[in-house]
Amino acid sequence: MGNLVITIGRQFGSGGRQIGKKLAEELGIGYYDKEILNVAAKESGLCQTLFENHDEKPTGSFLYSLVMDTYSMGYNSGSYLDMPLNHKVFLAQFDAIKKLAERESCVIVGRCADYALEEFDNVFHVFIHADKDYRIKNVMNYDSVNEAKAKDIVSKNDKQRASYYNYYTSKKWGDAKGYDLCLNSALLGVDGCVELIKRMIEIKNR
């Protein structure tokens, strides 16, 4: 069967990170969220700050890319030479995700991992969503902010994630057709989501 990989897309504040961590722990496999940025920086030779600045945020500014490209140390040969910086960063991350899936079983949260691994076997794609009020309350608790601030954070981050995903892939962020399983964390909770993902893996691997 090869390595088992679960990718998790998520609305902001839906608990996707917590679900991914618990799932990885119960399956005894690796967990990667922002850790992907470290892997991609190390393997590509690009400055890690570039990955952090572009993390799930498409940068449309040509001037920004031109200025920041002076910090780029890798991916400067062959077809990468004339490529915009944000594309270099995305492709480096894309390559890192593929290599990671080839090396080990793991859970990968966000960063278009479902798109990067769409041709891989034994990969399961999950999307975690929840009603906005539930997500706003989560952000209020996690970040210790008031309701107005939490609402702004949720809206801004959802918009950034959708823009990033739709910009770099041929699919639409959050569209049920692009995932094996879509789960409402407000209804199921972290434990319920983890159990249903595990159940899906069992059924599909029969």
Disulfide bonds with the S-S distance in Angstrom:
none
